[in-house]
Amino acid sequence: MDNKKSKTAIGFIITLLGGIFWGFSGSCGQYIFANCNATSSWLVPVRMISAGLILLIFCAFKNKADIFNVWKGKKNAVTMLLFTLFGLVLCQFSYFRAIELSNAGIATVLQYLSPAMILVFTCLKSKKLPVVSEMISIILAIGGTFLIATGGSLSNFAVSKETLFWGVASAVFLVCYALIPTPLFEVSDTPTVLGWGTTIGGFALLPIFRPWESTPDVSPELILSTAAIVIFGTVIAYAFYLEGVRIIGATRASIVSSIEPVSAAVISALWLKSAFSLTDIIGMAMIISTIFIIALSSKNKKPS
């Protein structure tokens, strides 16, 4: 029993860290879009290929014999390709495209419609109503991200139709990211699944986005920010999130990872010298409270 509790606690911690690193990644993305003449069409392929190759090299050294397990059998191969397209390529591009069109706050609040989407899906699949703690947590998570992104004023949430489209799309594809690869974890580990997906996805985007035609202004800031996005915001963050999904379930993982906008706000304050407003503090408190609510409720409920 203690071992099970310890494993669940680890699942919550690594999912929390994944969300924090995602927030850091979004802030770095917004910085290079604003200061380095970069575009999402350049950043996403570079990010995916770099992160994918790092993961595959790591997996090859760690467990070379099992690195091709995800491609054994037609069902696994199809699942891997679906995960690559819908869970990685479209999820990352839509998120960074929404940031490019607006800002990290707006993109984040739209993407965090995904916990509600995952909850609806899992409830329909299991034919069960969500428990009270899950409903409260989702309301707090969405409400908290809304406050951080808009300051509590609907007039500040004036986004273009294109921004709305890509933001909501990123939420849908984040659901795909959480749910599609589940069968693959029975034959391989998280870094291997992620490594194959990001590598193949990145190379597949090269002839479509042609990033060499939109090269940003090369500078130390661009290199450091891109490296941070690749290492912390992709390799570590996505691996932690997927491992969290495996341990505590997609619904809980999606809610716990909503620490992302809090992370983005804190990093923005420390790095870009942004000031916290009262609504920022309230929003952070709302989001952080969901972690404790879900953690406490997990004692009496199996992962979804």
C-alpha positions as CSV (number, residue, x, y, z in Angstrom):
1,M,0.0,0.0,0.0
2,D,2.8,2.4,0.9
3,N,4.6,1.5,-2.3
4,K,1.4,2.4,-4.3
5,K,1.1,5.7,-2.5
6,S,4.8,6.5,-3.1
7,K,4.4,5.7,-6.9
8,T,1.3,8.0,-7.1
9,A,3.1,10.8,-5.3
10,I,6.0,10.5,-7.8
11,G,3.4,10.7,-10.6
12,F,2.0,13.9,-9.3
13,I,5.5,15.4,-8.7
14,I,6.9,14.7,-12.2
15,T,3.6,15.8,-13.8
16,L,3.9,19.1,-11.8
17,L,7.5,19.6,-13.0
18,G,6.4,18.9,-16.6
19,G,3.8,21.7,-16.3
20,I,6.4,24.1,-14.9
21,F,8.8,23.4,-17.7
22,W,6.0,23.8,-20.3
23,G,5.4,27.3,-18.8
24,F,9.1,28.1,-19.1
25,S,9.0,26.9,-22.7
26,G,6.1,29.1,-23.6
27,S,7.8,32.1,-22.1
28,C,11.0,31.4,-24.1
29,G,8.9,30.9,-27.3
30,Q,7.2,34.3,-26.8
31,Y,10.6,35.9,-26.2
32,I,12.1,34.7,-29.4
33,F,9.0,35.5,-31.4
34,A,9.2,39.1,-30.1
35,N,12.9,39.6,-30.1
36,C,14.6,37.3,-32.6
37,N,12.5,37.5,-35.7
38,A,11.5,33.8,-35.3
39,T,8.3,32.1,-36.5
40,S,6.4,29.0,-35.4
41,S,7.2,27.4,-38.7
42,W,10.9,27.6,-37.9
43,L,10.7,26.8,-34.2
44,V,8.5,23.7,-34.2
45,P,10.6,21.6,-36.7
46,V,13.9,22.6,-35.0
47,R,12.4,21.9,-31.6
48,M,11.1,18.5,-32.6
49,I,14.1,17.2,-34.5
50,S,16.6,18.3,-31.8
51,A,14.6,16.9,-28.9
52,G,13.8,13.7,-30.8
53,L,17.4,12.9,-31.7
54,I,18.5,13.6,-28.1
55,L,15.8,11.1,-26.8
56,L,16.6,8.4,-29.3
57,I,20.3,8.6,-28.7
58,F,19.6,8.3,-24.9
59,C,17.3,5.4,-25.5
60,A,19.8,3.6,-27.8
61,F,22.4,3.7,-25.1
62,K,20.0,2.8,-22.3
63,N,18.1,-0.1,-23.9
64,K,19.1,-0.7,-27.5
65,A,17.3,-4.1,-27.8
66,D,13.8,-2.6,-27.2
67,I,14.1,0.7,-29.1
68,F,12.1,-0.7,-32.1
69,N,9.3,-2.3,-30.1
70,V,6.9,0.5,-30.9
71,W,7.1,-0.6,-34.6
72,K,6.5,-4.3,-34.1
73,G,3.0,-5.1,-35.2
74,K,0.6,-3.1,-37.5
75,K,-1.4,-1.9,-34.5
76,N,1.6,-0.4,-32.7
77,A,2.9,1.2,-35.9
78,V,-0.4,2.9,-36.7
79,T,-0.8,4.1,-33.1
80,M,2.7,5.5,-33.2
81,L,2.0,7.4,-36.5
82,L,-1.3,8.8,-35.1
83,F,0.5,9.9,-31.9
84,T,3.2,11.6,-34.0
85,L,0.7,13.5,-36.2
86,F,-2.1,14.4,-33.8
87,G,-0.4,14.3,-30.4
88,L,3.0,15.9,-31.3
89,V,3.1,17.7,-34.6
90,L,-0.3,19.4,-34.5
91,C,-0.2,19.9,-30.7
92,Q,3.1,21.7,-30.7
93,F,2.5,23.7,-33.9
94,S,-1.0,24.9,-32.9
95,Y,0.2,26.0,-29.4
96,F,3.2,28.0,-30.7
97,R,1.1,29.4,-33.6
98,A,-1.4,30.6,-31.0
99,I,1.5,32.2,-29.0
100,E,2.8,33.8,-32.2
101,L,-0.6,35.3,-33.0
102,S,-1.3,36.5,-29.4
103,N,0.8,35.7,-26.4
104,A,1.7,32.9,-24.1
105,G,-1.1,33.7,-21.6
106,I,-3.9,33.6,-24.2
107,A,-2.5,30.4,-25.8
108,T,-2.2,28.7,-22.4
109,V,-5.8,29.5,-21.3
110,L,-7.2,28.2,-24.5
111,Q,-5.0,25.0,-24.4
112,Y,-6.2,24.4,-20.8
113,L,-9.7,23.6,-22.1
114,S,-8.1,20.1,-22.5
115,P,-8.8,18.9,-18.9
116,A,-12.5,19.4,-19.4
117,M,-12.3,17.6,-22.8
118,I,-10.4,14.6,-21.3
119,L,-12.8,14.4,-18.4
120,V,-15.8,14.3,-20.8
121,F,-14.1,11.7,-23.0
122,T,-13.2,9.4,-20.0
123,C,-16.6,9.7,-18.5
124,L,-18.4,8.8,-21.8
125,K,-16.0,5.9,-22.3
126,S,-16.5,4.5,-18.8
127,K,-20.2,5.6,-18.7
128,K,-19.6,7.2,-15.3
129,L,-20.2,10.7,-14.0
130,P,-17.1,12.7,-12.8
131,V,-16.6,12.8,-9.0
132,V,-17.1,16.1,-7.3
133,S,-13.4,16.7,-6.7
134,E,-12.7,16.4,-10.4
135,M,-15.4,18.8,-11.4
136,I,-14.2,21.4,-8.8
137,S,-10.6,21.0,-9.9
138,I,-11.4,21.5,-13.6
139,I,-13.5,24.6,-12.8
140,L,-10.7,26.0,-10.6
141,A,-8.0,25.2,-13.3
142,I,-9.9,26.8,-16.1
143,G,-10.9,29.8,-13.9
144,G,-7.4,30.3,-12.7
145,T,-5.9,30.3,-16.2
146,F,-8.6,32.7,-17.3
147,L,-7.7,35.1,-14.5
148,I,-4.0,34.9,-15.3
149,A,-4.5,35.4,-19.0
150,T,-7.1,38.2,-18.9
151,G,-6.9,39.8,-15.5
152,G,-10.6,38.9,-14.9
153,S,-11.9,41.2,-17.7
154,L,-13.6,39.8,-20.7
155,S,-12.6,42.9,-22.6
156,N,-9.0,41.7,-22.4
157,F,-9.9,38.4,-24.0
158,A,-10.3,39.9,-27.5
159,V,-8.6,37.4,-29.6
160,S,-8.8,37.0,-33.4
161,K,-10.6,34.1,-35.0
162,E,-7.3,32.6,-36.1
163,T,-6.0,32.8,-32.5
164,L,-9.1,31.2,-31.2
165,F,-8.9,28.4,-33.8
166,W,-5.3,27.5,-33.1
167,G,-5.8,27.8,-29.3
168,V,-8.8,25.5,-29.2
169,A,-7.0,23.2,-31.7
170,S,-4.0,23.0,-29.3
171,A,-6.4,21.8,-26.5
172,V,-7.9,19.1,-28.8
173,F,-4.5,17.9,-29.8
174,L,-3.3,17.9,-26.2
175,V,-6.1,15.5,-25.5
176,C,-4.8,13.3,-28.4
177,Y,-1.3,13.6,-26.9
178,A,-2.5,12.3,-23.5
179,L,-4.8,9.5,-24.8
180,I,-3.4,8.1,-28.1
181,P,0.0,6.6,-26.9
182,T,-1.4,4.7,-23.9
183,P,-1.2,1.2,-25.7
184,L,2.4,1.9,-26.6
185,F,3.5,2.1,-23.0
186,E,2.8,-1.7,-22.8
187,V,5.6,-2.4,-25.2
188,S,8.0,0.5,-24.7
189,D,9.0,3.3,-22.2
190,T,8.1,6.9,-22.3
191,P,11.4,8.4,-23.7
192,T,11.4,5.9,-26.6
193,V,7.8,6.7,-27.6
194,L,8.4,10.4,-27.4
195,G,11.8,10.1,-29.2
196,W,10.4,8.4,-32.2
197,G,7.4,10.7,-32.4
198,T,9.3,14.0,-32.2
199,T,12.0,12.9,-34.6
200,I,9.7,11.6,-37.3
201,G,7.3,14.5,-36.8
202,G,10.1,17.1,-37.1
203,F,11.6,15.6,-40.3
204,A,8.1,15.3,-41.8
205,L,7.5,19.0,-41.3
206,L,10.7,20.1,-43.0
207,P,9.4,20.0,-46.6
208,I,6.1,21.6,-45.5
209,F,7.4,24.5,-43.3
210,R,10.8,24.9,-45.0
211,P,12.4,26.5,-41.9
212,W,15.6,27.4,-43.8
213,E,13.5,30.0,-45.6
214,S,12.6,31.9,-42.4
215,T,15.8,31.7,-40.4
216,P,15.6,34.1,-37.4
217,D,18.3,36.6,-36.3
218,V,21.1,34.4,-34.8
219,S,22.1,35.6,-31.4
220,P,23.2,34.2,-28.0
221,E,19.6,34.9,-26.8
222,L,18.1,32.8,-29.6
223,I,20.5,29.9,-29.1
224,L,19.9,29.8,-25.3
225,S,16.2,30.2,-25.6
226,T,15.8,27.6,-28.2
227,A,18.1,25.2,-26.3
228,A,15.9,25.8,-23.2
229,I,12.7,25.0,-25.2
230,V,14.3,21.8,-26.6
231,I,15.8,20.5,-23.3
232,F,13.4,21.7,-20.6
233,G,10.2,22.5,-22.6
234,T,10.3,19.4,-24.8
235,V,12.6,16.5,-23.7
236,I,12.0,16.8,-20.0
237,A,8.5,18.4,-19.9
238,Y,6.8,16.0,-22.4
239,A,8.6,12.9,-21.0
240,F,7.5,13.9,-17.4
241,Y,3.9,14.5,-18.6
242,L,3.6,11.2,-20.4
243,E,5.1,9.4,-17.5
244,G,2.6,11.1,-15.2
245,V,-0.3,10.0,-17.5
246,R,1.0,6.5,-17.2
247,I,1.1,6.6,-13.4
248,I,-1.9,8.7,-12.4
249,G,-4.1,8.8,-15.4
250,A,-4.9,11.3,-18.2
251,T,-7.5,13.2,-16.3
252,R,-5.4,13.9,-13.2
253,A,-2.3,14.5,-15.2
254,S,-4.0,17.1,-17.4
255,I,-5.3,18.9,-14.3
256,V,-2.0,18.8,-12.3
257,S,-0.1,20.1,-15.4
258,S,-2.2,23.2,-15.4
259,I,0.5,24.6,-13.1
260,E,1.9,25.7,-16.5
261,P,0.3,29.3,-16.5
262,V,1.6,29.8,-13.0
263,S,5.1,28.8,-14.1
264,A,4.8,31.2,-17.0
265,A,3.7,34.1,-14.8
266,V,6.5,33.5,-12.2
267,I,9.2,33.2,-14.9
268,S,7.8,36.3,-16.6
269,A,8.0,38.3,-13.4
270,L,11.6,37.2,-12.6
271,W,12.9,37.3,-16.2
272,L,10.9,40.0,-17.9
273,K,10.2,42.0,-14.7
274,S,6.5,41.7,-15.0
275,A,4.4,42.7,-11.9
276,F,1.8,40.4,-10.3
277,S,-1.7,41.7,-10.0
278,L,-4.3,40.6,-7.5
279,T,-6.0,38.5,-10.2
280,D,-2.7,36.9,-11.0
281,I,-2.3,35.8,-7.4
282,I,-5.9,34.6,-7.1
283,G,-5.5,32.6,-10.4
284,M,-2.3,31.0,-9.2
285,A,-4.0,30.0,-5.9
286,M,-6.9,28.5,-7.8
287,I,-4.6,26.4,-10.0
288,I,-2.3,25.3,-7.2
289,S,-5.3,24.2,-5.1
290,T,-6.4,21.8,-7.8
291,I,-3.2,19.8,-7.2
292,F,-4.0,19.3,-3.6
293,I,-7.7,18.5,-4.3
294,I,-6.9,15.8,-6.8
295,A,-4.0,14.4,-4.8
296,L,-6.3,14.0,-1.8
297,S,-9.1,12.4,-3.8
298,S,-6.7,9.9,-5.4
299,K,-6.5,8.0,-2.1
300,N,-9.9,6.6,-2.6
301,K,-10.1,6.4,-6.4
302,K,-8.1,4.5,-9.0
303,P,-6.4,6.4,-11.8
304,S,-8.7,7.1,-14.8
